[in-house]
Amino acid sequence: MIIVIRTALAAALLLVLTGCQKNVALCPSALRDATRLVLVITASMDDTRATLRTFERTAKEVAWVPVSEPDPAVVGVNGLAWGHPFVSLAEQGEPEKREGDKRTPAGIYGFGATFGFEDAKRDAHLRLASGEHYCVDDVRSPHYGRIVPRSVAGEGTSGEEMAAIDVYKRGIVIDYPPRRRSKAGSCVFVHIWEGKGTGTSGCVALVEARVAHLQKWAKADRTAIAILPQAALSRFKGCLPQ
């Protein structure tokens, strides 16, 4: 009888573990090695106001543990739209991200370099300088969605001269993959907000002190950001805190 019970328990445990591994395998690639998570949630696809929370875990098979209380944040002035890697998750009536729509791309992405107006003792930090950091939003350019020197972008190429934009005093690049042929959006960052409730042109923004904290807290190649409406959390069951 004891042997039978032990066998049954072992089989049940194996089933649970197999299920967990299956969920992990189906999670977006940005979460594969992530041990830190920034979770940005809006009430709906059309809301500008959001809440931002941070989580940590010791390994990908381990549950996420909250490490901060919710902070107020904002997204695009027109809300969210599904980023091109996640358009298959869009339900009827939910928009897809397009250049110039003033919506932040919904989905799960990695964190890239930090940036700002001052030096920082971090790897992959960009001290913004005029003419050196130009984020291209011109769909005609092969540099679409990338930060390059103005001379590389070329005359007549539209984009952002990052050193001239006050809210970029502190920020973090979101690794949103550019897709020029479908005009799927470019230059997506976490940066300082202009004020509570004031939406962005397509980024995530919050108070400067919290941006500064995230710059120090985020770990290269180990931090993911999930930007989602509340109703879409269940579409990532097993991957994100619910």
Sequence and secondary structure as in RCSB ss.txt:
>XXXX:A:sequence
MIIVIRTALAAALLLVLTGCQKNVALCPSALRDATRLVLVITASMDDTRATLRTFERTAKEVAWVPVSEPDPAVV
GVNGLAWGHPFVSLAEQGEPEKREGDKRTPAGIYGFGATFGFEDAKRDAHLRLASGEHYCVDDVRSPHYGRIVPR
SVAGEGTSGEEMAAIDVYKRGIVIDYPPRRRSKAGSCVFVHIWEGKGTGTSGCVALVEARVAHLQKWAKADRTAI
AILPQAALSRFKGCLPQ
>XXXX:A:secstr
 HHHHHHHHHHHHHHHHHHHHHHHHHS GGGSS SEEEEEEESSTT  EEEEEEEE SSTTS  EE S  EEEE 
BTTBEEE GGGGGG  TT  B  TTS  EEEEEEEEEEEEESS  SSTTEEE  TTT EEE  TTSTTTT EE H
HHH TT  EEEGGG GGGGEEEEEE    GGGT     EEEE SSTT  BSSSEEE HHHHHHHHHH  TTTEEE
EEEEGGGGGGGTTTS  
